[in-house]
């Protein structure tokens, strides 16, 4: 059942104990285009095609929450207090001023001030998290355990954010705090069987969504999966330009990754139902 509350926030309500969050697939810049250095930079760090990659989740009975708003407008996976999720490491903020590679997003003097950031939080951030909370409570009322699965992807090589080439699968559970060890172990087994590189709680341990909503003692187990783009896209490694990025979604190329992700989400759902 769809329960769309606004044009930019879409909620599909399922009955299984599985909620799939899509916080970074949006490219809607909410009218900021004239203030940005370029529209392409404003959209470049999107989690490209993740909504298509995971569209099987609806068939698993999952609840799906998706925002069409770009992370350039506001990043719903950052701590709104401004506390860094990764102290000592480069990361982006609630309303980022720079791209992942460090380029300025805004023309000089066009950056948002405190009042504008507060307004964006009220308009976009708060409703997204209110939807997550409401759907988690709805599912938790029907199930003793619920899995919140937060979907992400990123380019494989970004020297400003991490050294070398990122593993294909990057599972985050806030170093074991946001989900039961048994669930984490089951997902790790599937990642290992894929034959692709993988790590748990490495560079990406889970963002604000995972850390804020994950409550294993309360029956809510949160996982973040950060995928390297090369796992499901024909990704050029290194610097990208508007002529070559993003590459188009290729269902055949993405099929092996999709198969592994289907197994991961099915396992998480079945674990919660057991």
Secondary structure, DSSP 8 states (H G I E B T S, - for coil): -B---SSSEEEE--SSSEEEEE-S---B-TT-GGGBS-HHHHHHTS-TTHHHHTGGGGGGT-EEEEE-B-TTT--TTS-TT---SSTTS----TT-SB-TT--B-B-TT-S--HHHHHHHIIIIIHHHHHHHHHHHHHHHHH-S-EEEEEEEEE-S--TTTSSS---SEEEESTTTTSS-HHHHHHHHHHHHHTTS-EEESSS----HHHHHH-BGGGTEEEEEEEEEGGGTS---SS---TTTSS----HHHHHHHHHHHHHHHHHHHHHHH-
